[in-house]
Amino acid sequence: MEQRAPWDSLTSPPSYESAMLGQPYVIAPMNPYPYPFPTPDNTTLHHYVYGSSSSTNSGSSQLSTAPSAPPFSPPPSSVTVPPSSRRLPVPAPPSSLPVVPDEIHYWRHHGLDLLLSTNYIHITKRRGDRFSITDNTKSLLYTTTIDMETTCCCCSSPRGPGITFHVASRSKHQVLTIQQFTHNTCCSAREMEVNVSLPSNVTLGTVEGKGSNFTLSNQSGDVLCYLEQENDCCNCCPVPFKVIPASFPHDVGTVEQCGEGTMVTFPLVLDATTRSLLVGFALSQQYMREEDAKRSSSH
């Protein structure tokens, strides 16, 4: 006799499980863990590699007891990071004084950022006690006044005639103090020392040398640049000084006489400190040339 389902009877309504699932409610049996209990024999690297391969090659339906391999993860070098998620490097904070940070905001604060915006400056002939410093478009950058000194500014001892140049910006704010000391030696070569500093008594460096060779050094004594003048036997025309950076000797500039003034061509690699030292050297050369012309015309 065919057994009828309980919901076929008019007197027995279907249960909730039967109405929703369409079949009697059956609890699924619990499957045990498919892998054997881990032992030292089936948890080694040898069992992981050779146990699964041996069962596969033999064609057996027995599953390997080795755990499944972890998901593949590409090496970090092959992962392409979108540009939007890349982190930009955080700049280091500027150095504190007396180490002069070579940053544009620092030099703008001291009014020397104009030296970084041009590669040519022209020092005009002195009018009264004043020089003018312009760029290659003859736009005024700085003005320089002269103050005569007869003693050393540090120890007040006699050092011969000394000159102080006060360099001011277009808004008449002093930006550089340049002190020059010269004296003649027995071989008629004129020795010169030029000290360049900021108005806040921060020394930028020194220019030292004689004749046709000079060196530009920072406040620590490290050589920044060399100035060399080739010997001209005929002396029919002024010979320019070559500006040779110590770190980049192939990027050469010049300091040369141009008409009644002096033209300076900065090497592109020079920072504001070295350019300020070159301005001090060029001002000293312009002043001494005019003084020599006065003495020769008076005789």
C-alpha positions in Angstrom: 0.0 0.0 0.0 1.4 3.4 -1.1 2.1 5.6 1.8 0.7 9.1 1.4 2.4 12.3 2.5 0.9 14.0 5.5 0.0 17.1 3.4 -2.1 15.0 1.1 -4.7 14.5 3.8 -7.4 17.0 4.0 -7.4 16.7 7.7 -3.7 17.3 8.1 -2.5 20.7 7.0 1.2 21.0 5.8 3.8 22.0 8.3 5.6 25.3 8.1 8.8 23.7 6.8 6.9 21.7 4.1 5.0 24.8 2.9 8.2 26.9 2.7 10.7 24.3 1.5 8.5 22.0 -0.4 9.8 19.0 1.4 9.9 17.6 5.0 12.4 19.3 7.3 15.6 17.1 7.4 18.7 18.0 9.4 21.7 17.6 7.2 24.4 15.3 8.6 27.6 16.9 9.9 30.6 16.1 7.8 33.8 15.4 9.8 37.0 17.3 9.2 38.3 15.9 5.8 41.9 15.9 6.9 43.4 13.6 9.4 44.5 14.9 12.7 47.9 16.7 12.1 50.9 14.7 13.0 54.6 15.4 12.5 54.5 13.1 9.5 51.8 15.0 7.5 52.7 18.6 8.4 56.2 18.8 7.0 57.2 20.5 3.7 58.1 17.2 2.2 54.6 15.8 2.8 53.1 19.0 1.5 55.0 18.8 -1.8 55.4 15.1 -2.6 52.3 13.8 -0.9 49.9 15.7 -3.1 52.0 15.1 -6.3 52.2 11.3 -5.7 48.5 10.9 -5.3 47.8 13.0 -8.4 50.3 11.0 -10.6 49.0 7.7 -9.5 45.5 8.6 -10.6 44.1 7.6 -7.2 41.0 9.2 -6.0 42.4 9.6 -2.5 42.7 13.2 -1.6 46.1 14.5 -0.3 46.2 15.3 3.4 48.4 18.3 2.7 46.6 21.6 3.4 45.7 23.8 0.4 48.2 26.3 -0.9 47.8 29.9 0.2 46.4 32.4 -2.4 49.0 33.8 -4.8 50.2 37.3 -3.9 52.3 39.2 -6.5 55.6 40.7 -5.4 55.5 44.4 -4.4 57.6 45.4 -7.3 55.0 44.2 -9.8 52.1 46.0 -8.1 51.2 49.2 -9.9 50.2 52.0 -7.5 47.9 54.6 -9.0 49.3 58.1 -9.1 46.5 59.4 -6.9 47.5 57.1 -4.0 51.3 57.8 -4.1 52.7 59.7 -1.2 54.8 62.7 -1.9 58.1 62.9 0.1 58.0 65.2 3.0 60.6 68.0 2.7 63.1 68.3 5.6 62.8 71.4 7.7 65.3 74.2 6.9 68.5 74.4 8.9 68.9 76.9 11.6 71.5 79.6 11.8 74.4 80.0 11.6 74.1 77.3 8.8 72.5 79.4 6.0 69.7 77.4 4.4 69.7 77.8 0.6 66.0 78.2 0.2 64.2 80.9 -1.8 62.1 82.1 1.1 65.2 82.7 3.2 66.9 84.8 0.5 63.6 86.6 -0.3 63.5 87.6 3.4 67.0 89.1 3.1 66.3 90.7 -0.3 68.8 88.5 -2.2 66.3 86.5 -4.3 66.9 88.8 -7.3 70.4 87.2 -7.6 68.8 83.9 -8.1 66.4 85.1 -10.8 69.1 86.3 -13.2 72.4 84.9 -14.6 73.8 88.3 -15.6 74.5 91.5 -13.6 76.2 94.7 -14.6 77.9 97.1 -12.2 77.9 100.6 -13.6 80.5 103.3 -13.2 80.5 105.1 -9.8 78.5 108.3 -9.6 79.5 110.1 -6.5 79.8 107.4 -3.8 77.3 105.1 -5.4 77.3 102.1 -7.8 74.3 100.7 -9.5 73.7 96.9 -10.1 71.4 96.1 -13.0 70.4 92.9 -14.9 70.9 92.3 -18.6 67.8 94.3 -19.4 69.2 97.3 -17.4 66.6 97.0 -14.7 67.8 98.2 -11.4 68.4 95.4 -8.8 70.6 97.0 -6.1 72.4 100.2 -5.2 75.8 100.3 -3.5 77.3 103.1 -1.3 80.9 103.3 -0.2 82.2 103.9 3.3 86.0 104.4 3.8 87.7 102.6 6.7 91.3 102.6 7.9 91.1 99.9 10.6 90.0 96.3 10.9 86.4 95.9 11.9 87.2 92.9 14.1 90.2 93.9 16.2 90.5 97.7 15.4 94.1 97.2 14.4 95.5 99.0 11.3 95.2 97.0 8.1 95.8 99.7 5.5 93.1 101.4 3.5 89.8 99.5 3.7 86.5 99.9 1.9 83.0 99.0 3.0 80.3 98.6 0.4 76.7 98.8 1.7 74.4 97.0 -0.8 70.7 98.0 -0.6 67.6 96.8 -2.4 65.3 98.9 -4.6 63.2 99.6 -1.5 66.4 100.9 0.3 66.8 98.0 2.7 70.3 96.9 3.3 70.9 93.4 2.1 74.7 92.9 2.1 77.8 94.3 3.8 81.0 93.9 1.9 84.4 94.8 3.4 87.5 94.9 1.3 91.1 95.1 2.4 94.1 95.4 0.0 97.8 95.9 0.3 100.7 95.7 -2.2 103.5 93.1 -1.8 107.1 93.3 -2.7 106.5 91.8 -6.1 103.9 94.5 -6.9 101.0 91.9 -6.8 98.0 93.3 -4.9 96.6 91.1 -2.3 92.9 91.4 -1.6 90.5 90.1 1.0 86.8 90.6 0.8 84.4 89.7 3.6 80.7 89.4 2.7 78.0 89.2 5.4 74.3 89.8 5.9 73.2 92.9 7.9 72.3 90.5 10.8 76.1 89.8 11.2 75.8 86.4 9.5 79.0 85.8 7.6 78.5 84.3 4.1 82.1 83.9 3.1 85.4 85.4 2.0 87.2 86.2 -1.2 91.0 85.9 -1.0 93.8 86.0 -3.5 96.2 88.2 -5.4 97.0 89.0 -9.0 95.1 86.7 -11.3 94.0 83.9 -8.9 91.3 84.2 -6.2 89.2 81.7 -4.2 85.7 82.0 -2.8 85.1 80.2 0.5 82.2 79.9 2.8 82.2 80.7 6.5 83.6 77.2 7.3 86.5 77.7 5.0 85.3 75.3 2.3 86.2 76.5 -1.2 83.1 77.2 -3.3 84.6 78.7 -6.4 87.9 79.6 -8.2 88.6 82.8 -10.1 91.4 82.5 -12.7 92.7 85.1 -15.2 94.8 84.0 -18.1 98.1 85.8 -18.6 98.0 88.2 -21.6 101.4 89.3 -22.8 100.3 92.2 -24.9 97.8 93.8 -22.4 96.0 95.4 -25.2 92.6 94.5 -23.9 91.2 93.5 -20.4 91.3 89.8 -19.7 88.2 88.4 -18.0 88.3 86.2 -14.9 86.9 82.7 -15.3 84.5 81.7 -12.6 85.0 77.9 -12.0 82.7 76.2 -9.4 84.6 73.7 -7.2 81.9 71.0 -7.6 81.0 71.7 -11.3 84.2 72.8 -13.1 82.6 72.6 -16.5 79.9 75.2 -15.7 82.1 78.3 -16.2 81.1 81.9 -15.8 83.0 85.2 -16.2 83.8 88.5 -14.5 84.9 91.0 -17.1 85.2 94.6 -17.8 82.4 95.9 -20.0 82.9 99.5 -21.1 83.2 101.6 -18.0 81.5 98.9 -15.8 81.8 95.3 -14.9 79.8 92.4 -16.2 79.3 89.2 -14.2 78.0 86.0 -15.8 77.0 83.5 -13.1 77.4 79.8 -13.6 74.0 78.1 -13.5 74.8 75.9 -10.5 75.8 78.7 -8.1 73.7 79.3 -5.1 72.8 82.7 -3.5 75.8 82.5 -1.2 78.4 82.1 -3.9 76.7 84.7 -6.1 76.8 87.2 -3.2 80.6 86.6 -2.9 81.0 87.2 -6.7 79.1 90.5 -6.3 81.6 91.5 -3.6 84.6 90.6 -5.8 83.2 92.4 -8.8 82.5 95.6 -6.8 86.1 95.5 -5.4 87.5 95.1 -9.0 85.4 97.9 -10.3 86.4 100.2 -7.4 90.1 99.4 -7.8 90.1 99.9 -11.5 88.5 103.4 -11.2 91.0 104.3 -8.5 93.9 103.2 -10.7 92.5 105.2 -13.6 92.4 108.3 -11.3 96.0 107.9 -10.2 97.3 107.3 -13.7 95.5 110.4 -15.1 96.8 112.6 -12.3 100.5 111.9 -13.2 
